[in-house]
Amino acid sequence: MKLYFSHASPYARKVRMTAIEVGLLDQTTLEVTDAWSATEGLPDDNPLCKVPTLVLDDGTALFDSPVICEYLDHLGGGSLFPPAGPARWRALRLQALADGLCDAAVARRLETMRPETLRSEAWIARQTTAMVRACDALESWAGDFSGSVTIGGLAVATALGYLDLRFAGDNWRAGRPGLAAWFDEAAKRPSFQTTKPPAP
């Protein structure tokens, strides 16, 4: 298998963490890719030209990160995706919230990279508000994902790691002791340490 990824992408980090957790990283060729300037390879396998994209041995390409993670968990016989029932819906809900937090954070960062004359402060404020609400919700849900590791927990860890990378000045830990304590433990996992992006 081949995984197109970028070090800074939280979605790609979640996929790499999943591969490590289920013991499939050594069966995966990692190809660092700049999706913004890709001229070959990635756009041929993913018409959206986005990372992560996983190309299977038969040439089938899977995207985006929730699909890839579930495939890797299935292939590796993992338990990151609980069977149908309350535990599964909790894990998937957590993943959806964490991915949405990443969506807002990425959108905010991209907007701040635009020329100042084209930048929308209203758009930045909207994404910032979504990020704050998501972190508040995660604080209130912290007890729901403090047990066994699921895709929800991995997604939350990658999202918070991305906030540390791109928006350290926001200090998401302030006023959220439960979430901060959970993250401090989750960040010790080898899968999290191994996939840490380079400092910007």
N, C-alpha and C positions, 0 to 999 in steps of 0.2 A: 504494500500500500504506500501511497505517497500523500503527504499532507502539505498543502500550501499554507503558510502561516507567516505572520509577522510577530516579532517579539513583543511589541507594545499592545497588540490586539487582545483585549480581555476575553473575547469569544474564542480566539485561537488558543489562548492560555487554558481556558476551561477544557478544550478538547485534548490538549497535551496532558493536562492533569488527569483526565479520564483515562487516557491511554496508559499512563503510569499506574494508576490505581488498579486497572484490570490486567496489567502485565503485558501490554501489547506495544509498548514504545519501541522495543527492539525489533519489531516486525514492521515498523513504519519509517519510511524515508522522509526526513524533514526537509522541506525546500523553503527557505526564507524568500518571501515575495513582497515586492512593493506593489500593492494592488492599484495604486494611483498611476503607475507608469508601466504596468505590465503590457508587453507587446506580443508575447507569445506564451504558450503554456496555459496559464490560468484562464484567460478569456476563452480558450478552446475547450476547457473542461467545465467552466462555470460562466454562463452567459452574463451573469451579474458582475463578474470580475471582482469577487469579494473573497476575503479570507475569513474563516478557514474554509478550505475545500479539500475533501478527501477523495482521492482516486483509488478505486479498488483494483485488484490485480487483473480483473476482466475488463478494465477500462471504464467502468461505471463511476461517475462522479457523484458524491453526496455533499449536500450543503443544505441548511446552514448548521450552526453549532448544535442545536438541540437534536437534529437528525443524526449528525455524526456521533454525538455522545451516546445516543441510544444504540446506534449500530455497534460501536466499540464495546459497550457494556454487554450487549447480546453476544457478540463474537467472543469476548473474553470470559463469558460466564460469570460476569460480575453481578453485584446486587445494588448498584447505584440507582437503578430504577425499580422501585418496589412493584410487586404485582398489583393488579387492579384492587382498589379499595382505598380507605382513608389515607394510608401512608403514601400511596402513589400520588394522590391528588395534592397532598401537602408538599411533596417533593417537587412536583411539576409547578405548583403555584409559586413556590420559592424561586425556582429557576426562572419563571416568567417575570417575577418582580425584579430579580437580580439582573436579568438581561435587559429589562426596561430601564433600570438604573444606568446600565452601561450605555444604552441608546441615548438617554438624556445627556450623560456626561460626554459622549463622543460628539453629539450634536452641538453642545455648548463649546467644546474645544474647537471644532471646525469653524464655528461662527467667529470665535475670537481670533482665528488665523486669517480671516478675511481682511482686506484693506479697511481701515477705520471708517472711511467714507461710505462703505457698503455694509458695514456691520449693523445688525439690529440689536439694540440693547433690550428691547422687549422680548425678542427671541431668546437671548441669553438668560434673561430673568425667568422666563417660562421654564427653561430647562433646569435652571438652578432650583426653582421651586419644586419641580418634579423630583430632583435628586434629594432634597431635604425631606420631602414627604416619604420617599422610598426608604430612606435611612430611618426615619421615625417608625415606619411600619416594621422594618426589620428589628428595631429595638424591642417593639412590643411582641414580636413573634420569636424572639431569641430562644425562648424555652422550647419552641417547637422543633428546632434543628440542632439541639445540643447533644443528641444521642448518636446513633449510628450515622455513618457518612452516606449521604445520598447525592444525587445530581443537584439537588437544591442547595445543599451546603457548599459543594464545589463552586456553584455559580455565584453564591454570595461571597465566598472568599475571593474569587477573581474580580468581582465588581468592586469590593472594598480595596483590593490591591490596586486596581486601576485608579481609584480616587486618591490613594496615596501617591501614585505615580504622577498624575496630572493636576490634581487639585489639593495638594497637601495643605495649602493655606486655608482651605475650608474647615479643616479639623473636624471631620465627621464624627470623631470619638466623643466630642464635647456633649455632655448631657445624655450619652448613650452607654452607660457602664456595662450593661448586659451584652450588648453587641460587641463592644470593644474587648471584653474579657473572652468572649467566644472566638473572636478573630485572632487574638493573641495565641490561643491554643491551635486553631486551624492553621495558622501560618507556620507552625512547626512541622507540618506534614512534609515528608520528602517530596511529594508531588508539587507542593507549593514552592518549596525552596529551590527545586531543580528548574522550575520554569520562570524564575524571577527575571523580569526584563532588565536590560542594562539601564543604568542611570541616564536620564535625559541630558 
